[in-house]
Amino acid sequence: MPDQPGLDAYAAYLPAYVLDDNRLDATGPIPPGGPVRSVAAYDEDSITMAVEALRHIAADAPAGRHLFLATTSAPYEAKTSAGVVHEAVGLDSGIGAADLRGYRCGATALDTAARTGAVVALADLRTTRPGAPDELAQGDAAAAFVGGGTRAAVLLARAGRTIEVLERWRLPGERHDRVWDERFTAEVLVEAGMEMARRALSEAGLDAVDQVVVSSSNTRAAVVLRRALGGAGQDARIERVTGFTGAAHPGLLLAAALDEARPGQTILLLSATEGADAFVLRVGDGVRSARGGPSVRAQLAARQPVGYLRYLRWRGLLDVQGPARPSAPAPASPPMYRRAGWKYRLEGSRCGGCGAVTTPPARVCAACGLVGDGDAKVSLRDRTARVVSMTRDRLTTMPEPEVAIVVADVDGGGRLSAYATDVAPADVVVGMPMTATFRRLWTTDSIHNYFWKLRPGKDITDGQ
């Protein structure tokens, strides 16, 4: 247990795409001022987004703690999805891994991180039926936090209340949420939220705070709570351009608040879902150094639009004829275990003789031919790679008409052959700097095949 409850490091991840129009018959202009949603690419899910958020701050994770993945859209039902995240970010083997499920699990994860020093990743991929009234009000995102310190924030008080209310749910095997009439459930959540906000402020000895952040699975409840607590500010603006991001939402909004807050300021974070959880935090003196990766605002500015039909194809909601070729082979458990360093951590082997990096790792150096079983392993996932050649695959089994396959030299040694992602194939050019990103290649025989792709950009220490 930490000496003082709080958050030591944080990061947020927003996918590269945004959807602002869900009309099937798009004959007229897009209605101005409407909501837009954050959209994960076809090769992303809650695991890959959690990796993208957590990789920025994984080095701050203390050994002997736990990693919790909070999500309502876990790619596996019985298997622990947090184990894949643990492996991909290279956490110490002494850190346990477990999943948290349900819409309230995002707040539970934040509480666990602040109180116990745990490492938490909050990630969700939200999908509705095409044309659903709230389709543009849902979104995809991830956030990650490391407890055990107070660089980012000190937890001054916390209050929670559990209410069993049928508000938003999904049965096993179903893909889309069912939602009760939110006019009824909003009243229940507003009452619980106001009560917990007042209790948390009282325990913190405060009458008011510098910033109020409200997250709720019920849109009506969020609006009423923000108005009552004086919080219709940045959190509402961010939600309007990302949508409600499920279990990730309280973490995403808190990360955005910490991005802009000054040391010493106070924040009331209220999550009203299946009850209410209220947190009063004081921004830490080291908040600027506590953030990993780019800010929420910078990621919002860098997004690119995606068309509605392309989005439906990515989500498997539009069945289209693909190329006449067999499905990609399913990965097998034994080689995945034996080659975990390469598959999940993108490790190559550095020759003890000439210093060259061989990828995938091998006993024999690809440069000088020296045999060295004890060669050092080196991870290439956080280094910049520069394209030396590329080709286009127009017979891909992925839900795109074509994808780019690139060969890239890694700064510091090593060569990668990988799919390019988050970029049009025609825009990939020789010399382009790229960085590795953990993605789902394909799913065959109910096995998700994860590996690393390359996307435009420099290493993850850039763009702070």
N, C-alpha and C positions, 0 to 999 in steps of 0.2 A: 504494500500500500504506500502511495506517495505521502510525504510529510504534509503537503498542502494540495488539496484537490485542484486540478486544472488541466489545461491542454498545452503541450509543449511544442507541437508542430502540426501544421495542417496543409492541405492541398485540395484543389478542386479540378474536376475534369469535365469539360463540355465537348461533345463530338463536333466534328467539322461541318455539320450540315444543319440547316434550318428549313422548316416547312411553313409557308405562310398562306397556302391556298389548297384546300381539300375539295375543290369542286371537280366533279367528274365531267361536267359540261362547262368548261372554262371559256365561254364565248364573250364575256364582258370583263370589265376591269375588276381587279381585286378590291373588295370593300376596304376603304381606308381605316386605319386605326384598329384593325382586328388583332386578336392574339396570334402569336406564332409559337411553334414548338421546336424544341431541340430534338434532332433526329440522329440516332446512332446509325452508322453505316451497316451494310449487309453483313459485314464480318465482325461486328461487335455484339457483345452481350454484357450482362452484369459482371461476369468474371473479368473480361478484358478491360472494361471501364474501371473497375476497381483496381486493376493492376496499373493502369495509366495514372490514376490519382495517387496510389500508395507508393509507386516507384520513386517519386520525388522526395519522400520523407522516410523511406525504409531504413536508411542508415541511422535514423534517430530512435529506432525501435529497440528497447532494452531487452536483453535475454531474460528468459524465465517468466515472461508475461504471456498473454494470449492475443491472437488475432481473431476478430469477429467480422464476418461479412454479413451486413444487414441488407436484405433484398426481398422483394416480393416476386422476383422473376428469375429465380435460380435456374441455370441450365440443366441441372440434375435434380431429381426429386429425392432419392435416397442417399446418393453419394454427397459427401461434404464438398461444396464448391469452394469454400475457403481454403481447402488444401491446395487447389490449383493456384490460387492467388499467392499463397505462402511460398510455393515453389518458384513461381515466376518472378517474384521480387527478391528472391534469395534471402529470406529471413532466416535467422538462427534456428537450428533444428529444435532448440529448447523452447521455442515459442509455439504454444498449442494453436490449433485452428478449429473454428466452429462457425456454423451458420446461425443467423438470427432471421426469423421469418415474420411476416405480417407488417401492416402499414405503421404500426407503432414502434417497430424495431429500430428505426432510425434514431428516435429519441432515446431509446434504451441503450443503443450503442454509444451515443454521446455521453450519457450518464456513466456508463461502464468505463469509458476511456478516462473521464475526468476523475472518477472516484478510485479506480483501481490501477490506473496507469496502463491500461490495455491499448493495443493497436486496433483501430477499427476502420473499416472501409464500408461506405454506404453507397450502393449502386442499384439502379433500376432502369429497365427498358420497358416503357409503357406502350401498350398496343390496345387499340379499341377496334370495334367493327368499323369498316369504311363508312364515312359519312355520319358517324355518331355525333350527337350535339357537342360533346366535350372532346372531340378528337384533337383539335388544336390547343386544347387546354391541358393536355398531357405531354410529358416530355421525358427525355433520356439524359442522365447525368450521373456523376459519381463525386464523392468527396471522401477524404481520408483524414484521420486525426491520430496523433500519438499522445497518450497521457503520460503521467509520471513527471511532469514539470509544469512550469507556469510562464514560459516565454510568450505564448500566444494569449492565454487568458487564465485568470484565476476564477474558480467556481465559488461564488459568495453564498449562494443559496439554491436549493432545488426543491420543488414541490410537485407531487404527482397524484392523479386520481384516475382510477380505472372504472370504466363504465362499459357494460355489455350492451352494445347497440348495433343493430343490423344496419350498417351504413354503406359499406363497400366490401364485396366478397367475391370469391371465385372458387368453384368446386374443383377437386382433383381431376385433371385431364382437360379442363376448360382453359381456353386461351385468353378470354376477355373478361373483364370485371363485370359484375352485376352491381347496380347502384340503386339504393332506395331513394324515394323522393327526398331530396336534400332540404326541402322546406321543413320537414319534421326533424331530421337529424341535426340541422344547423342549430336549432334552439337548444338541444341537449349539449352540443359541443361548446357553444358560446357560454352557457352557464358554467360548465366545468372549467373552461379556459379562463374566464374572468376570476373565478374563485382561486385557481392555482396561481394566476399572475399576482393577485393581491397577497396571497400567502407567501410566495417567494420574495416579493418586495419587502414585506414585513420582516421576514427572517433575515434579510440582508440589511435591514435598518435603513431602507431608502423609501422616499416618497415618489421619486421619479428617476428615470434613467436617460442616458443620452440617446439611445437608439432602441427601438422596438422591432423585433423580427418575428413574424407570425407565419407558421406553416400549418396547413390543414388540408386534409383530403376532401373537405367540403368547401366549395368556393364561397358559398353564402356565409359560412361561419368565419372564413378568413377575412372577408370584407368587413363584417360587423366587428370582429375583434380588433382589426387594425384601426377602425374608426374610434372604437371605445378607448383603446390604449394609446392613441396618437401615433400609430405606426404605419400610416399609409404613405410610406416613402420608398426607399430603395428596394425593400423586399418585394413590394407590389410591382414595381417596375421590372425587376428581374423575372418574377414569375410570369409576367405578361409576355416576355420574350423567350422563355424556356418552357412554359407549362409547368404543371405540378409533376415533379419528378419522383413521386412515390417515396420509398424509404430513404432516398438520397436527399429529399427536399430540405429538411431542417439543417442538414450538414452543408448543402450548397448555399443556402441563404446565410448561414453563420459564417462560412468562408468569405462570402462577398462582403459581409459586414466587417469582418476582421481586416479585409483588404483596405478598407477606407478609414477605419477607426484609428484614433490616436491613443498612445499609451495613457492609461489611467481612466479612460472613458468607460462607462458602464453600458451593458447590453442586456436587455430582457429578451430571451429566446423562448417563444411559446409554440409548442406543437400540440394541436388539437385534433387528435385522431384516436378513436376508441377510448376516449377519456381525454386527459390533458397532462402535459408535462411542461413545467415552467422552469427556466434556468436564469439566474442572474449572474452575469460574468463581468469581471473587471479586466479590461484589455491589458495584457502584460507589457512590460517595458521592452521585451525583445520581440514584439509582434512582427516587426519588419523582417527579421532574420528567421522567424518561425515558418514563414510561408515557403512552400516548395513549388517550383514551376510558375507558370504565368498566372496573373490575376484573373478573376472571373470576368472583369470588364474587358481585358485584352482578348480573352477567348471568345467573348460575344462578338467583338469587332472583327474577328478573323474568320467567322463562319461563312459558308457559301450556300446558296439556295439549292434545294433539291425539288424536282418536279413531283407532283402527286402520284402519277402512274409509276414513276421510278421507285418512290417510297413504297407503294403497294407491292411492287415486285420484290423489293428487298425483304419485306416482312412476310412474304409468302401468301399475301392476301389477294394476289392476282396471279392466276395459274397461266403461265405462258409456255410455249414450246421452246425448249432449249436445244442445244446442238445434239446431233445424233452420235453420241459417244457414250461409253459405259460410265457409270458412277465412279467417283474417285474411291480408291481402296480405303478400308477402315484401318486405323492404326491398331496395333496389337499391344497388349499390356506388358509382356516381358521386355521388348525393345524400348518402350516408353520409359520403363523403370531404369533399365541399364543406361539409357542415353539421356537421363533427366537433365544433366548439366547442359547439354546442347539444346535439347528441345525446349526447356523452360527458362533457362538462364542465358542462353546463347553464348555458351562458353567455348572458346577455342583452346588449343594447347600451344604454349610458348616453348620453343626449342631451347634447351639448356646450352646448346652449342652456338648457333648463329643468332638466336633471339627472334627468329621469324615465328609468326602465328599461323597455325594450321587449322582450317575449318572445313568440315567438322573436326573435332579433336581426334588425333590418331597417334599410334605408337611411333610412326615414322614421320619425321619432319618433311613437309612437302617441298621445302626449299633446299635443304642440304642432304637429306636422306639419313640423318642421324637417328638411330633408334634410342628412344628415351622414355621408359615407362613412368619415370618420376617427373616428367615435364610439368611445369606450373600451368594451372588453368587460369584463363583470363576471360572475363565477361566483356562482350562487345556491345551489349544492349544499350549502353548509355553513351556510345561514341558516335561521332559523325562519320558517315560513309559517303563516298563520292562516286557517282555513276560513271562506269567506264564503258558499258554497253547496255543496250536494251532491245527487247523484241516484244511483239504484241501477240497475245494468245486470243484467237477469235473462236476457239472451240472449248472455252472454259466451262466448267460445270457451275461456276458461280453465277448469281443472278445479274450479270452484266454482259453486254454484247461483246466486250473485249476487256482484257486486263493487260497491264504491262508487267513483264518479267525483267528484272534488272540484275546486272552484275556490278557490284560496287566494292571499292577498296576502302577499308576502314582506317581511319586515322590511328596511327600507332601500331598498325599491322593487322593482317587478316583480310580475307576476301569473302563476300557474301553473295549468294545467288538467291533472290527472293522476289515475291510478288510486291509490286508497288500498290499503295492504297491511298485514299484521300486525295487523289490526283488523277486527272484525265490522262490516258495513255499518250495522247498526242503532246502533252505538256512535259513529258519526261525527256530530259536532254542529257547528253554526256557532260559531266562536270557538276551536275546538280547535287547539292548537299542533301543528305537524307539521314533520318534517324530511325532506329528500330522501334516497332510498336507491336505489342502482343495482340494477336487476332485469332479468330476462329477460321481455319481454312475451309473446312466443310464438315458435314455430319453424315456418316455412313454407318448402317447397322446400329443405330442409337448410340454411337460413340462420337463425341465431339473431338475433332482433331485441331488442337491449338498449336500455333507456332508463331514465329516473328515475321512480320512484313516490314517494308520500308516506306516511310512517308516523307514528304518534303520537310526540311527543317534541320537545324543543327542539334547538338546534343542537349540533354534535358537541363543542363545547368545554365543554358542561355535563356533569354526572354523572361528574366525575372521581373 
